[in-house]
Amino acid sequence: MKRRDQVKTKSTGMMIQSSPHKSGLPVTNKLGKEDVMKNNWKALLICTAVVALVLLMGTSTFAATQTLTINATVAARAELTLAPTTINFADASPATSPNITANTPVTVTANVRTAKASTATLMALAGTDLTSGTDTIPITAVTWTASALPFIAGTMSHTSAQSGATFSAGSGSYSGTYTFTLANSWSYNTGSYVATVTYTLTAP
């Protein structure tokens, strides 16, 4: 007696038998190993594509931009430092010391900030001659030398301001020294003499 349904499997494929048709012949469907592998690869590629699409949609980014305006104000500025602010000329014989050098040089520092085409100035103006009571020594007896440019040598005056430097145009920071000398003379009356000099640094 024959069974109406038989199922057989082999390592090389699959065979399925069903009830005979009216023709009396069985219908057989075969799927080879290569077909199965192709189907598996297709399914894997489809799954991979779906996952990639989901990830891509999930990692979408959005950007917004906004500008920032930065403003800065730079004004003309001048800063001047003299150190020390007092010097002394000791007594000496005019015969042996016709010129007396001050006890210490004066360090000058000038910081200027100005327009590119503008030039700062440094001017010195004595208030009076050297004075001791009613006696005087002309302030023009005091001269100075400078260590290096832009600072320059000059002679003191109480009638017109004297230039102490020749700056280049524009901003900058400068440092140097002045060495002061008093012209000695037998004509000076004894006493303790004093004068005040005003230095003015201008940044136009």
TORKOL-4160 file (C-alpha; in steps of 0.2 Angstrom, whole numbers, padded with zeros to 4 digits, m for minus):
204
<pt num="1" X="0000" Y="0000" Z="0000"/>
<pt num="2" X="0007" Y="0017" Z="m0005"/>
<pt num="3" X="0007" Y="0032" Z="0006"/>
<pt num="4" X="m0002" Y="0047" Z="m0003"/>
<pt num="5" X="0011" Y="0060" Z="0004"/>
<pt num="6" X="0030" Y="0057" Z="0005"/>
<pt num="7" X="0043" Y="0070" Z="0010"/>
<pt num="8" X="0061" Y="0067" Z="0006"/>
<pt num="9" X="0076" Y="0077" Z="0010"/>
<pt num="10" X="0094" Y="0076" Z="0004"/>
<pt num="11" X="0109" Y="0086" Z="0007"/>
<pt num="12" X="0109" Y="0093" Z="m0011"/>
<pt num="13" X="0091" Y="0100" Z="m0010"/>
<pt num="14" X="0073" Y="0097" Z="m0005"/>
<pt num="15" X="0059" Y="0087" Z="m0014"/>
<pt num="16" X="0041" Y="0088" Z="m0010"/>
<pt num="17" X="0027" Y="0076" Z="m0016"/>
<pt num="18" X="0009" Y="0079" Z="m0015"/>
<pt num="19" X="m0007" Y="0070" Z="m0020"/>
<pt num="20" X="m0006" Y="0064" Z="m0038"/>
<pt num="21" X="m0016" Y="0075" Z="m0050"/>
<pt num="22" X="m0029" Y="0069" Z="m0062"/>
<pt num="23" X="m0015" Y="0064" Z="m0074"/>
<pt num="24" X="m0008" Y="0052" Z="m0061"/>
<pt num="25" X="0009" Y="0061" Z="m0061"/>
<pt num="26" X="0017" Y="0069" Z="m0045"/>
<pt num="27" X="0022" Y="0087" Z="m0045"/>
<pt num="28" X="0040" Y="0090" Z="m0039"/>
<pt num="29" X="0048" Y="0107" Z="m0034"/>
<pt num="30" X="0067" Y="0107" Z="m0031"/>
<pt num="31" X="0077" Y="0122" Z="m0023"/>
<pt num="32" X="0095" Y="0120" Z="m0026"/>
<pt num="33" X="0108" Y="0124" Z="m0012"/>
<pt num="34" X="0114" Y="0139" Z="m0023"/>
<pt num="35" X="0096" Y="0146" Z="m0024"/>
<pt num="36" X="0094" Y="0145" Z="m0005"/>
<pt num="37" X="0111" Y="0154" Z="m0002"/>
<pt num="38" X="0105" Y="0168" Z="m0015"/>
<pt num="39" X="0089" Y="0170" Z="m0006"/>
<pt num="40" X="0098" Y="0171" Z="0011"/>
<pt num="41" X="0110" Y="0185" Z="0004"/>
<pt num="42" X="0095" Y="0194" Z="m0003"/>
<pt num="43" X="0086" Y="0194" Z="0014"/>
<pt num="44" X="0102" Y="0200" Z="0023"/>
<pt num="45" X="0105" Y="0214" Z="0010"/>
<pt num="46" X="0087" Y="0220" Z="0013"/>
<pt num="47" X="0089" Y="0219" Z="0032"/>
<pt num="48" X="0105" Y="0229" Z="0031"/>
<pt num="49" X="0098" Y="0242" Z="0020"/>
<pt num="50" X="0083" Y="0244" Z="0031"/>
<pt num="51" X="0094" Y="0246" Z="0047"/>
<pt num="52" X="0105" Y="0258" Z="0038"/>
<pt num="53" X="0090" Y="0269" Z="0033"/>
<pt num="54" X="0083" Y="0269" Z="0051"/>
<pt num="55" X="0100" Y="0274" Z="0058"/>
<pt num="56" X="0102" Y="0288" Z="0045"/>
<pt num="57" X="0085" Y="0295" Z="0049"/>
<pt num="58" X="0089" Y="0293" Z="0068"/>
<pt num="59" X="0105" Y="0303" Z="0066"/>
<pt num="60" X="0099" Y="0318" Z="0056"/>
<pt num="61" X="0106" Y="0334" Z="0062"/>
<pt num="62" X="0100" Y="0352" Z="0061"/>
<pt num="63" X="0111" Y="0368" Z="0062"/>
<pt num="64" X="0107" Y="0386" Z="0065"/>
<pt num="65" X="0119" Y="0401" Z="0063"/>
<pt num="66" X="0120" Y="0418" Z="0072"/>
<pt num="67" X="0133" Y="0431" Z="0070"/>
<pt num="68" X="0142" Y="0440" Z="0084"/>
<pt num="69" X="0148" Y="0458" Z="0082"/>
<pt num="70" X="0164" Y="0463" Z="0092"/>
<pt num="71" X="0168" Y="0481" Z="0095"/>
<pt num="72" X="0184" Y="0489" Z="0102"/>
<pt num="73" X="0188" Y="0507" Z="0106"/>
<pt num="74" X="0206" Y="0512" Z="0106"/>
<pt num="75" X="0209" Y="0530" Z="0111"/>
<pt num="76" X="0225" Y="0541" Z="0111"/>
<pt num="77" X="0235" Y="0538" Z="0126"/>
<pt num="78" X="0251" Y="0544" Z="0134"/>
<pt num="79" X="0261" Y="0538" Z="0149"/>
<pt num="80" X="0277" Y="0545" Z="0155"/>
<pt num="81" X="0289" Y="0540" Z="0169"/>
<pt num="82" X="0305" Y="0548" Z="0175"/>
<pt num="83" X="0315" Y="0540" Z="0188"/>
<pt num="84" X="0322" Y="0547" Z="0199"/>
<pt num="85" X="0312" Y="0563" Z="0200"/>
<pt num="86" X="0326" Y="0573" Z="0209"/>
<pt num="87" X="0344" Y="0576" Z="0204"/>
<pt num="88" X="0358" Y="0585" Z="0212"/>
<pt num="89" X="0374" Y="0594" Z="0207"/>
<pt num="90" X="0387" Y="0594" Z="0220"/>
<pt num="91" X="0399" Y="0609" Z="0223"/>
<pt num="92" X="0415" Y="0608" Z="0214"/>
<pt num="93" X="0429" Y="0620" Z="0209"/>
<pt num="94" X="0426" Y="0628" Z="0192"/>
<pt num="95" X="0445" Y="0626" Z="0189"/>
<pt num="96" X="0445" Y="0607" Z="0190"/>
<pt num="97" X="0426" Y="0604" Z="0186"/>
<pt num="98" X="0420" Y="0616" Z="0173"/>
<pt num="99" X="0405" Y="0605" Z="0170"/>
<pt num="100" X="0397" Y="0596" Z="0184"/>
<pt num="101" X="0388" Y="0580" Z="0181"/>
<pt num="102" X="0372" Y="0576" Z="0191"/>
<pt num="103" X="0373" Y="0563" Z="0204"/>
<pt num="104" X="0363" Y="0550" Z="0194"/>
<pt num="105" X="0356" Y="0548" Z="0176"/>
<pt num="106" X="0337" Y="0549" Z="0174"/>
<pt num="107" X="0328" Y="0535" Z="0166"/>
<pt num="108" X="0314" Y="0540" Z="0155"/>
<pt num="109" X="0300" Y="0529" Z="0148"/>
<pt num="110" X="0287" Y="0535" Z="0136"/>
<pt num="111" X="0272" Y="0525" Z="0130"/>
<pt num="112" X="0261" Y="0532" Z="0117"/>
<pt num="113" X="0246" Y="0527" Z="0107"/>
<pt num="114" X="0240" Y="0538" Z="0093"/>
<pt num="115" X="0234" Y="0537" Z="0075"/>
<pt num="116" X="0245" Y="0529" Z="0062"/>
<pt num="117" X="0250" Y="0545" Z="0054"/>
<pt num="118" X="0251" Y="0556" Z="0070"/>
<pt num="119" X="0268" Y="0559" Z="0079"/>
<pt num="120" X="0269" Y="0560" Z="0098"/>
<pt num="121" X="0280" Y="0574" Z="0106"/>
<pt num="122" X="0290" Y="0575" Z="0122"/>
<pt num="123" X="0294" Y="0593" Z="0128"/>
<pt num="124" X="0303" Y="0600" Z="0143"/>
<pt num="125" X="0300" Y="0617" Z="0151"/>
<pt num="126" X="0308" Y="0624" Z="0166"/>
<pt num="127" X="0297" Y="0635" Z="0178"/>
<pt num="128" X="0311" Y="0647" Z="0182"/>
<pt num="129" X="0330" Y="0649" Z="0183"/>
<pt num="130" X="0339" Y="0640" Z="0196"/>
<pt num="131" X="0335" Y="0650" Z="0211"/>
<pt num="132" X="0342" Y="0653" Z="0229"/>
<pt num="133" X="0333" Y="0667" Z="0238"/>
<pt num="134" X="0336" Y="0682" Z="0226"/>
<pt num="135" X="0351" Y="0674" Z="0218"/>
<pt num="136" X="0349" Y="0664" Z="0202"/>
<pt num="137" X="0359" Y="0653" Z="0190"/>
<pt num="138" X="0352" Y="0654" Z="0172"/>
<pt num="139" X="0343" Y="0638" Z="0169"/>
<pt num="140" X="0352" Y="0637" Z="0152"/>
<pt num="141" X="0367" Y="0632" Z="0161"/>
<pt num="142" X="0359" Y="0615" Z="0163"/>
<pt num="143" X="0361" Y="0603" Z="0148"/>
<pt num="144" X="0357" Y="0585" Z="0145"/>
<pt num="145" X="0363" Y="0571" Z="0134"/>
<pt num="146" X="0352" Y="0556" Z="0129"/>
<pt num="147" X="0357" Y="0537" Z="0128"/>
<pt num="148" X="0349" Y="0534" Z="0111"/>
<pt num="149" X="0336" Y="0539" Z="0099"/>
<pt num="150" X="0322" Y="0543" Z="0099"/>
<pt num="151" X="0328" Y="0553" Z="0114"/>
<pt num="152" X="0339" Y="0568" Z="0110"/>
<pt num="153" X="0350" Y="0580" Z="0119"/>
<pt num="154" X="0345" Y="0598" Z="0123"/>
<pt num="155" X="0347" Y="0613" Z="0134"/>
<pt num="156" X="0335" Y="0619" Z="0147"/>
<pt num="157" X="0324" Y="0634" Z="0145"/>
<pt num="158" X="0310" Y="0643" Z="0155"/>
<pt num="159" X="0305" Y="0653" Z="0141"/>
<pt num="160" X="0301" Y="0640" Z="0127"/>
<pt num="161" X="0298" Y="0621" Z="0129"/>
<pt num="162" X="0313" Y="0611" Z="0122"/>
<pt num="163" X="0311" Y="0594" Z="0113"/>
<pt num="164" X="0317" Y="0579" Z="0122"/>
<pt num="165" X="0313" Y="0566" Z="0109"/>
<pt num="166" X="0309" Y="0564" Z="0090"/>
<pt num="167" X="0297" Y="0550" Z="0089"/>
<pt num="168" X="0292" Y="0540" Z="0074"/>
<pt num="169" X="0274" Y="0542" Z="0068"/>
<pt num="170" X="0261" Y="0530" Z="0076"/>
<pt num="171" X="0261" Y="0521" Z="0093"/>
<pt num="172" X="0275" Y="0514" Z="0102"/>
<pt num="173" X="0284" Y="0511" Z="0118"/>
<pt num="174" X="0301" Y="0519" Z="0121"/>
<pt num="175" X="0314" Y="0519" Z="0135"/>
<pt num="176" X="0331" Y="0528" Z="0138"/>
<pt num="177" X="0341" Y="0539" Z="0149"/>
<pt num="178" X="0346" Y="0557" Z="0151"/>
<pt num="179" X="0362" Y="0563" Z="0159"/>
<pt num="180" X="0362" Y="0581" Z="0165"/>
<pt num="181" X="0376" Y="0593" Z="0167"/>
<pt num="182" X="0378" Y="0610" Z="0175"/>
<pt num="183" X="0390" Y="0622" Z="0168"/>
<pt num="184" X="0401" Y="0628" Z="0183"/>
<pt num="185" X="0406" Y="0646" Z="0185"/>
<pt num="186" X="0416" Y="0657" Z="0198"/>
<pt num="187" X="0402" Y="0670" Z="0196"/>
<pt num="188" X="0388" Y="0660" Z="0205"/>
<pt num="189" X="0384" Y="0666" Z="0222"/>
<pt num="190" X="0384" Y="0653" Z="0236"/>
<pt num="191" X="0367" Y="0645" Z="0241"/>
<pt num="192" X="0356" Y="0630" Z="0238"/>
<pt num="193" X="0348" Y="0632" Z="0221"/>
<pt num="194" X="0332" Y="0624" Z="0215"/>
<pt num="195" X="0322" Y="0623" Z="0199"/>
<pt num="196" X="0307" Y="0613" Z="0193"/>
<pt num="197" X="0306" Y="0606" Z="0175"/>
<pt num="198" X="0290" Y="0599" Z="0168"/>
<pt num="199" X="0290" Y="0586" Z="0155"/>
<pt num="200" X="0275" Y="0584" Z="0144"/>
<pt num="201" X="0272" Y="0569" Z="0133"/>
<pt num="202" X="0258" Y="0572" Z="0120"/>
<pt num="203" X="0249" Y="0559" Z="0109"/>
<pt num="204" X="0238" Y="0568" Z="0097"/>
